[in-house]
Amino acid sequence: MNRYTLTKEIKEKYLPIVDRFIDKIEDSENLTDEEYTIDFSDTELNPYRLIEIMKELGYKEGNLNENGWQWDFSVEFTKENSKSITVWGCGMTFELNLSVSDFMQKGGM
């Protein structure tokens, strides 16, 4: 199986999860710290697949930020009239998360 392809089955499984997360963060200002992030570590998703899902939902991909040898990365996504969302994680430990960008900038993660 190609790990870079966003298959129909994976898209049908995870796109609704990401969409519900976005709806939740758009509709509430009083979330707990844990609710500003969804963890996709140890799932069928990888950064490429999650980025493709964000594009499917109409988000525009920003620049990839990475720190080299530690393999930490982040990509911010924007969409008109929506909160900015960041895909981030660590290639060394296979972490993959989706967070509200403002929450991350305030030191939430």
Summary of the structure (lengths in Angstrom):
residues: 109
radius of gyration: 13.4
end to end distance: 32.6
largest distance: 41.1
contacts: 283
relative contact order: 0.19
helix: 39%
strand: 27%
